[in-house]
Amino acid sequence: MRTKQEMMELILNVANKDDRIRAVAMNGSRTNPNAPVDPFQDFDIVYLVSEMESFLHDPRWVDVFGERIIMQTPENMSLFPPTLGDRFTYLMLFTDGNRIDLMLIPVAEKDIYCQEDKLTVVLLDKDQLLPEVLPPSDEDYWVKRPSAEFFADCCNEFWWVSTYVAKGLWRKEILYAQDHLQKIMGPMLLKMLEWQVGIQTDFSVSTGKNGKYLQKYMTEESWNELLSTYADGSYEDVWRALTAMTRLFRKNALFVAAHFGYEYPHQDDQRVSAYLDHVSSLPSDASNIF
């Protein structure tokens, strides 16, 4: 596996030899002083270029970075409609295990780009045109304090969607039930857990993408409770996971509500919990819910 130094030299050498590339910057975990260091860290690189077309007309130009296991260019994919305007991205995983996420950005966007992310570090500026950037900080990713309205909406979404899970389980539609449990209720639970971490740390840390650093801030008991909200492929275990998720959400939401003086929707919780219990024991041939 090529070393960090070898990769950085390659990235900068390619830029120095190409007159179209006017500046190079990096962000992501490798510029984050609080991110753990491991061999899976990407090189999140930006080339600010004088023009884009010649790069896009020659897709093989990225071969200079090494032999790849696989590459994705999201802006070229029908599955993911482009959202980055004139920018273009090459996501490359190499046979030695290194990965470069390389984005081309028109140099005309230099001022906008340099203000987008506090983790940006300028590596090369051939024309000395880039604005000054502050030392990298993950402040943009710190857990944010919820407003009363945001907290209320999170609770409402969690309890409302739980009824979809129960309906899917009674109908024997396990994919539907699992999807609502993990993709809608799950993120609401993670948000509540992140707010608790924010309270404990005075909202001065990041829990990472998808809450990947949450375990660092949770007790072993709470972490195991969170893990118990993930179900296997059986209907019985999805019911168990649903119950575990509602229990953990309630506990943490009450903590957050008490800290901020927000109102927790006790009545929604009680009525929906009773509804879930009722549906869980409803005969499979029932013609009426109540």
PyMOL commands that set and color helices and strands:
alter all, ss='L'
color gray80, all
select helices_A, chain A and resi 4-17+29-31+53-56+59-65+74-76+107-114+139-141+148-170+174-200+209-211+214-217+220-227+235-260+266-280
alter helices_A, ss='H'
color red, helices_A
select strands_A, chain A and resi 21-27+43-49+68-72+88-94+99-106+121-125
alter strands_A, ss='S'
color yellow, strands_A
deselect
rebuild
show_as cartoon
